Amino acid sequence: FYLFSCLLFIWTLPKQHFPSQNNNNLYDFVEVEEPSDGSILGRWCGSTTVPGKQISKGNQIRIRFVSDEYFSYEPGFCIHYSLLMPHHAEAASPTMLPPSTLPLELLNNAVAGFSTVEELIRFLEPDRWQLDLEDLYRPTWQVLGKAYIHGRKSKVVDLNLLKEEVRLYSCTPRNFSISLREELKRTDTIFWPLCLLVKRCGGNCACCQHNCNECQCVPTKVTKKYHEVLQLKPRIGLRGLHKSFTDVLLEHHEECDCVCKGNTEG
Ligand SMILES: *[C@@H]1O[C@H](CO)[C@@H](O)[C@H](O)[C@H]1NC(C)=O
């Protein structure tokens, strides 16, 4: 849950600027370093070789672009990167330490990924999770939260339901009214009605599932739908308006998701 990632594609200045095509190029290059052990994953120059995928060991990677002041040529270099979030099971296994020994930040990130109390307890206590779960729901004075003591004595609070409620109401497609003139950038015509209802992503993102400080709600599935409206257009050289029904094509957000701010690749 803590490995991030990498470069897929780089190219540097055209090769005529390089004295040689070997790896010791001195003047212009892009170099990728793994900061955890200082090893150089690669150094590239020229436009002939496109480096393959580079995956960092931790959540950092160092990219150094070195260029001198001579012969500046287009196009420079370009990086495509994406964040990797390995599955929880993989994350737990390499160390063989129980999850409860993880630093709190890491543990918090791991815990964020579970959707039910059962899965969570199973991850925390692989050997005795059933017992722990039973204990959790046994109405003894010490382990109960305030919600139980004040009021709903008959039933322990359903955490899975609370989590599901958050999912249902944060960052979801909602009814939005939009102005057709603004949306379609049509100033030559009048629509009636002037505004229509569309589905757009809305609601806040509290970053509950992500290892970042700020999240934003973005559409992950967009469809276009036709809407029939009345269109009024001035007749050129004539008095009166031309009236007709017309289909306008509008974007609807069908699905939405919270992603880290500044990262559009998810
Ligand atoms: C959005 O508006 C439509 C049309 O009035 C309505 O049927 C639908 O229930 C509304 N959806 C929500 C989530 O309010």
The ligand as an SDF file (V2000), in Angstrom:
LIG
                    3D

 14 14  0  0  0  0  0  0  0  0999 V2000
  -33.0380   14.1240  -10.3570 C   0  0  0  0  0  0  0  0  0  0  0  0
  -34.1060   14.6580  -11.0540 O   0  0  0  0  0  0  0  0  0  0  0  0
  -34.9540   13.6960  -11.6590 C   0  0  0  0  0  0  0  0  0  0  0  0
  -35.9780   14.4530  -12.4830 C   0  0  0  0  0  0  0  0  0  0  0  0
  -36.7940   15.2250  -11.6730 O   0  0  0  0  0  0  0  0  0  0  0  0
  -35.5690   12.8130  -10.5840 C   0  0  0  0  0  0  0  0  0  0  0  0
  -36.3900   11.8270  -11.1740 O   0  0  0  0  0  0  0  0  0  0  0  0
  -34.4580   12.1560   -9.8000 C   0  0  0  0  0  0  0  0  0  0  0  0
  -34.9770   11.4070   -8.7310 O   0  0  0  0  0  0  0  0  0  0  0  0
  -33.5090   13.2040   -9.2610 C   0  0  0  0  0  0  0  0  0  0  0  0
  -32.3860   12.5260   -8.6660 N   0  0  0  0  0  0  0  0  0  0  0  0
  -31.9080   12.8570   -7.4930 C   0  0  0  0  0  0  0  0  0  0  0  0
  -30.7320   12.0770   -7.0320 C   0  0  0  0  0  0  0  0  0  0  0  0
  -32.3770   13.7510   -6.8140 O   0  0  0  0  0  0  0  0  0  0  0  0
  1  2  1  0
  1 10  1  0
  2  3  1  0
  3  4  1  0
  3  6  1  0
  4  5  1  0
  6  7  1  0
  6  8  1  0
  8  9  1  0
  8 10  1  0
 10 11  1  0
 11 12  1  0
 12 13  1  0
 12 14  2  0
M  END
$$$$
